[in-house]
Amino acid sequence: MSLFDWFANRRKDGPISQERQEREIADGLWTKCEACGVMTYTKDLRANQFVCPECDHHHRVYSDERIHQLIDTETWEPLDVHVTPQDPLKFRDRKAYSDRIRDTQSKTHLADAVQTGIGELLGLPVALGVMDFRFMGGSMGSVVGERLTRLIEQGTQNHLPVVIVCASGGARMQEGMLSLMQMAKISGALERHRQARLLYVPILSHPTTGGVTASFAMLGDIILAEPKATIAFAGRRVVEQTLREKLPDDFQTAEYLLSHGFVDAIVPRTQLKSTLAQLIRLHQPVAAVGGTSIPTLPTAAAPL
C-alpha cells in the first residue's frame, strides 16, 4: 500500500491528528525508499522481502532477516557461535580494537560479521553463511574466516551444498595479516569442496568489495548477484587514478559484471529462494537406475 492510499483510507474513517501521524511514522511503521522516496508500510515491505513495491529497489537486509528469508521455519541450526574475536595485535586507532568490538557487539547483538549454520531451503538441506554489514562494515577478520571455513568443511563432510551471502567492505585492518590469510584459508576449503563434486553458490549483495571479492565471493560454481549491488575490489577513484581514464557510470555494479561475464545471473530477492532450490536440485546426485550408477552432475558455472 502506498502512502497516498493509506491517507485516503484514513480520511474515510475520519480525521487524525498530526501528532498521531508523526508518532506512527517515528515508531517504524513506515519505511521510506532510498531510491524513489515512496513511503511503504514496513510490515508490507518485510512481506516483500524488503524490495520496494514501487521501484524494485532492494533495501539492505541483515543476517537475521536474510536467514528468515532463505531458511525454512524451525530448521536453522547455528554453528560455531562460541568462536568470538580477539585482539592479538593490541591494535588501537581512535579507540582500542577490543573496545570497538565490544561496542559493536552490544549494538548489533552479534559476535562477529557472519552467521553460519545448517538448515533446510524448501526442504533441501544446505550449509548457509550470511555476512552482516552492520558489524564493522562486514569486514573479514579471523572469526569470519574461521566460521566460513568450518561451515564449508561441514558441508563437504556431510555432502551438502554451500551458500554464502556476501556483504563486506573487505579485510579487517585491525587484525593485519591474520585477516588477509583468511582469504587463502577459505579458498582452500572451497577447493576441497569442489574436489568432492559439491555445489557452492555465493550471493553477492550490496556491497561486496575488497578481500571478499578477491577470494570466496568469486569462486562459486554459479555466482548470483542482487540487482544493482555494488561489487568491486578497489574503490572507483583508485581504479580511475590507476588507469587514468573515466569509468562507465554503471562500473562495479552487478549489471556491469553480468555483461562482462563475472556474474552468472542477477536474481531479484523475491525469487532467490526458489532459484537456489532449483539449482540445488539440479546438482544433486542422480540415483542409480537399473543397477547402473549415473555419475553426479558436474558443478561448473553456467548461465541460468
C-alpha positions in Angstrom: 0.0 0.0 0.0 1.4 3.4 -0.9 1.3 6.4 1.5 -1.3 8.1 -0.6 -3.6 5.0 -0.3 -3.1 5.0 3.4 -4.1 8.6 3.8 -7.1 8.1 1.6 -8.3 5.2 3.8 -7.7 7.1 7.0 -9.8 10.1 5.6 -12.7 7.8 5.2 -12.5 6.8 8.8 -12.4 10.5 10.0 -9.6 13.0 10.7 -6.5 12.0 12.7 -4.1 14.3 14.5 -0.7 15.4 13.1 0.8 14.2 16.3 -0.5 10.6 15.8 0.7 10.5 12.2 4.2 11.6 13.3 4.2 9.1 16.1 3.2 6.1 13.9 5.9 7.0 11.3 8.5 7.5 14.1 7.7 4.2 15.6 9.0 2.4 12.5 5.6 1.6 11.0 6.7 3.2 7.7 9.9 2.9 5.6 11.0 5.5 3.1 12.6 4.1 -0.1 16.1 5.4 -0.6 15.7 5.2 -4.4 12.2 6.6 -5.2 11.2 8.2 -1.9 7.9 6.3 -1.6 6.7 5.5 2.0 5.7 1.9 2.4 4.1 0.2 5.4 7.0 -1.7 7.0 5.0 -4.8 7.5 4.2 -4.9 3.8 7.8 -4.2 2.9 9.0 -7.1 5.0 6.5 -9.4 3.4 8.0 -8.4 0.1 11.5 -9.2 1.4 12.4 -5.5 1.7 12.1 -4.9 -2.0 10.3 -1.6 -2.8 6.9 -2.4 -4.4 7.1 0.9 -6.5 10.6 0.8 -8.0 12.0 -2.7 -7.0 14.9 -1.1 -5.0 16.5 -3.7 -2.8 16.8 -2.3 0.7 19.8 -3.6 2.7 18.9 -6.5 4.9 21.0 -8.1 7.7 21.9 -11.6 8.7 18.9 -12.4 10.9 16.4 -11.2 8.2 18.3 -13.0 5.5 18.2 -16.3 7.3 14.5 -15.8 7.9 14.0 -15.2 4.1 16.0 -18.3 3.0 15.7 -21.0 5.6 12.5 -22.9 6.4 10.9 -22.2 9.7 12.4 -24.1 12.7 15.1 -25.8 10.7 18.0 -23.4 11.4 20.9 -24.9 13.4 23.6 -22.3 14.1 27.3 -23.3 14.0 30.3 -22.2 15.9 28.6 -19.5 18.0 31.4 -19.9 20.6 34.0 -18.6 18.1 34.5 -14.9 19.1 37.0 -12.3 18.1 40.2 -11.5 20.0 42.7 -8.6 19.8 46.1 -10.4 19.1 47.8 -7.2 17.8 46.5 -5.0 20.6 45.5 -2.6 17.8 44.4 0.9 18.5 43.4 3.8 16.2 41.0 6.4 17.6 39.9 3.7 20.1 41.1 0.3 21.1 40.1 -2.5 18.8 38.9 -4.5 21.8 36.6 -1.6 22.8 35.4 -1.3 19.2 34.5 -5.0 19.1 32.6 -4.8 22.4 30.6 -1.7 21.3 29.7 -3.3 18.0 28.6 -6.5 19.7 26.4 -4.5 22.0 24.7 -2.6 19.2 24.2 -5.5 16.8 23.8 -8.4 19.3 26.2 -10.3 17.0 29.5 -11.9 18.0 31.1 -11.0 14.6 30.3 -10.2 11.0 29.0 -13.6 9.9 26.4 -16.1 11.0 26.7 -19.7 9.8 24.5 -22.8 10.2 22.8 -25.8 8.7 19.1 -25.5 7.6 16.6 -26.5 5.0 15.7 -24.4 2.0 12.3 -25.5 0.7 13.1 -28.9 2.3 16.6 -29.2 0.9 19.5 -29.3 3.4 22.0 -26.6 2.9 25.1 -25.1 4.7 24.5 -21.3 4.8 26.7 -18.4 5.8 25.4 -14.9 5.9 27.6 -11.9 6.3 26.3 -8.8 8.2 27.4 -5.3 7.1 26.3 -3.8 10.5 29.3 -5.4 12.2 32.3 -3.2 11.3 31.2 -3.0 7.6 31.0 -6.8 7.3 34.8 -6.8 7.5 36.6 -10.2 7.2 38.6 -10.9 10.3 39.8 -14.2 11.9 36.3 -15.1 13.2 34.7 -14.6 9.8 37.4 -16.7 8.1 37.2 -19.5 10.8 33.4 -19.7 10.8 33.2 -19.8 7.0 36.0 -22.4 6.7 34.3 -24.6 9.3 30.9 -24.2 7.5 32.4 -25.3 4.2 34.1 -28.3 5.9 30.8 -29.3 7.4 29.2 -29.1 4.0 31.9 -31.2 2.5 31.8 -33.8 5.3 28.0 -34.1 5.1 27.7 -33.8 1.3 25.8 -30.5 1.5 25.7 -27.6 -0.9 27.2 -24.4 0.5 25.6 -21.0 0.0 27.3 -17.8 1.3 25.6 -14.4 1.2 28.4 -11.9 0.8 28.2 -8.3 2.1 31.5 -6.8 3.1 33.8 -3.8 2.9 36.8 -6.2 2.7 39.5 -7.4 5.1 39.6 -6.1 8.7 42.7 -3.9 9.0 42.8 -4.2 12.8 43.9 -7.8 12.5 46.6 -7.3 9.8 48.0 -10.4 8.2 45.7 -12.6 10.4 42.8 -11.1 8.4 44.4 -11.4 5.0 45.3 -15.1 5.5 41.6 -15.9 5.8 41.3 -15.4 2.0 43.6 -18.3 1.4 42.1 -20.5 4.2 38.5 -20.2 2.9 39.7 -20.7 -0.7 41.5 -23.9 0.3 38.3 -25.2 2.0 36.3 -24.4 -1.2 38.8 -26.3 -3.4 38.4 -29.4 -1.2 34.6 -28.9 -1.5 34.9 -28.7 -5.3 37.0 -31.8 -5.4 34.2 -33.6 -3.6 32.0 -32.5 -6.6 29.7 -30.5 -4.3 27.9 -27.3 -5.2 29.0 -23.8 -3.9 26.9 -20.7 -4.7 27.9 -17.2 -3.5 25.3 -14.5 -3.5 26.7 -11.0 -4.0 24.6 -8.4 -2.2 25.3 -4.7 -1.7 28.1 -4.1 -1.1 30.6 -6.9 -1.8 34.2 -5.5 -2.0 37.8 -5.9 -1.1 39.3 -9.2 0.0 35.9 -11.0 0.0 35.5 -10.2 -3.7 39.2 -11.3 -4.3 38.5 -14.7 -2.7 35.4 -16.7 -1.9 32.9 -14.3 -3.5 34.2 -15.1 -7.0 34.9 -18.8 -6.5 31.4 -20.1 -6.9 30.3 -22.8 -9.3 27.4 -20.4 -10.1 27.7 -16.8 -9.0 24.4 -14.9 -8.2 24.0 -11.2 -7.5 21.2 -9.0 -6.4 20.1 -6.2 -8.7 22.2 -3.0 -8.6 24.6 -4.4 -6.0 28.0 -2.8 -5.8 30.6 -5.4 -6.5 34.3 -4.4 -6.5 37.8 -5.0 -5.3 39.3 -1.5 -5.2 37.3 1.7 -4.9 36.2 3.5 -8.1 38.5 6.5 -7.6 41.5 4.3 -7.0 40.8 2.4 -10.3 40.3 5.7 -12.2 43.5 7.2 -10.9 45.4 4.0 -11.7 44.1 3.6 -15.2 43.9 7.4 -15.7 40.6 7.3 -17.5 36.9 7.9 -16.8 35.0 4.7 -16.0 31.4 4.0 -17.1 28.6 5.2 -14.8 27.5 1.6 -14.1 31.0 0.3 -13.4 31.2 -2.0 -10.4 27.5 -2.8 -10.5 26.0 -6.3 -10.7 24.6 -5.4 -14.2 28.1 -4.4 -15.4 29.7 -7.6 -14.1 27.0 -9.7 -15.7 27.6 -8.2 -19.1 31.3 -8.8 -18.7 31.0 -12.4 -17.6 31.9 -12.1 -13.9 28.4 -13.0 -12.7 26.2 -15.8 -13.9 22.8 -14.3 -13.1 21.1 -11.4 -11.3 18.3 -12.7 -9.2 15.7 -10.5 -7.5 15.5 -11.2 -3.8 11.8 -12.3 -4.1 13.0 -15.1 -6.5 16.2 -16.0 -4.7 14.9 -18.9 -2.5 13.2 -20.7 -5.4 16.2 -20.1 -7.7 18.6 -21.6 -5.1 16.3 -24.6 -4.6 16.2 -25.2 -8.3 20.0 -25.1 -8.6 20.4 -27.4 -5.6 18.0 -29.9 -7.1 19.8 -29.8 -10.5 23.1 -30.5 -8.8 22.0 -33.4 -6.6 23.5 -36.9 -7.3 21.3 -38.9 -9.6 20.1 -42.2 -8.1 21.2 -45.5 -9.7 19.0 -46.8 -12.5 18.8 -50.5 -13.5 21.8 -51.3 -11.4 24.0 -48.8 -13.2 25.2 -45.8 -11.3 24.7 -42.5 -13.0 27.5 -40.0 -12.2 26.9 -36.8 -10.3 26.2 -33.8 -12.5 29.3 -31.5 -12.7 29.1 -28.2 -10.8 30.7 -26.0 -13.4 29.3 -22.5 -13.6 26.7 -22.0 -16.3 24.2 -19.3 -17.1 20.6 -19.8 -15.8 
